[in-house]
Amino acid sequence: MLFFLGLAAALTPWVSAPVALVAGVVLALTAGTPFPEQLKRAQGFLLKAAVVGLGAGMDLTVVLRVGQQGLVPTAVLVPGVVLAAVGLSRLMGAERTTGVLIGIGTAVCGGSAIAAAAPAMGARPHQSSVALAVVFLLNALALLVFPWAGHQLGLSERDFGLWSALAIHDTSSVVGASLAFGREALAVGTTVKLTRALAIIPLTLVLAATWKRGEPGPRKVSVPVFIFLFVAVAALVTWVPALAGAGAVVAGVSRRLLVVSLFLVGLGVSREALARTGWRPAALGVTLWVAVSLVTLAGIRGGVLHAPDLGPVPAESSAVVAGSNVTAITSTAFPPTP
């Protein structure tokens, strides 16, 4: 009963992304998680569907420009973090494959990257599950900490979107944190993060060719199809102006689906997940995450990393992001860049 009440509340415009996540965590730790396997699959599907739907509210020229400007930070960050994970695993005495999986999750796109890289590396099930648990718990923490830290640091919406895309693991938490910060932050964060997520394709190809396997069997390389669908939907709405109104509605509904997805993410924080993490992988994950957060923040504040300019954003955007009323939610198309 509590699960269904929480799910219904997450569908309303008055529940924000952080509140939905915390509610899911509290419910999981106090009353348990009903249908854990089914909810895990549902959460993954909802997240991907919502990200694709966000494309209906974005202008393709903005998407391409933001993505292009995020390529250089991604090209530096991904190999740097993975190499750091190798060194820290040795230094902390953590299992090497688990440590590298945590590094891949930190460098690329959290659990999705781990799920894609594990088969290419021939990782054993317990190695993948520990890496997923570490990244999952840090994702939940980031969703709560980052918006607060961004406000305390006085970051602009564009800078916060870039920071969250570079320093938060999963797409869901990037979108959730950006959604809580502002509409422009959401546009920058989502697009830069999706560009960064594409790094999993060359990374898994390299791992499949070079990594010493722990499990026998064919090597598998996953392609994040939903990212290409996001671009395709943005292109369709941009090139067919008559779809702009429908795109606005789809984008608004997608933002609400993301909140529901984060409620389901919170339900996955079980006692078992906390117990199996262990201090070495957890310490490795926290060290990498803090280092990436501080380095990228310093780059943004120092003018080395620049958030892309999306053009003007309407004044009512804050109401859209906060979900303060139903009308605002259904009028949320990102404007084309002049």
Secondary structure, DSSP 8 states (H G I E B T S, - for coil): -HHHHHHHHHTSTT--HHHHHHHHHHHHHHH--SSHHHHHHHHHHHHHHHHHHHGGGS-HHHHHHHHHHTHHHHHHHHHHHHHHHHHHHHHHT--HHHHHHHHHHHHTTHHHHHHHHHHHHT--HHHHHHHHHHHHHHHHHHHHHHHHHHHHTT--HHHHHHHHHHH-SSHHHHHHHHHHH-HHHHHHHHHHHHHHHTTHHHHHHHHHHH---SS-S-------HHHHHHHHHHHHHHH-GGGHHHHHHHHHHHHHHHHHHHHHHHHT--HHHHHHH-HHHHHHHHHHHHHHHHHHHHHHHTTSS---------TTHHHHHHT--HHHHT--------
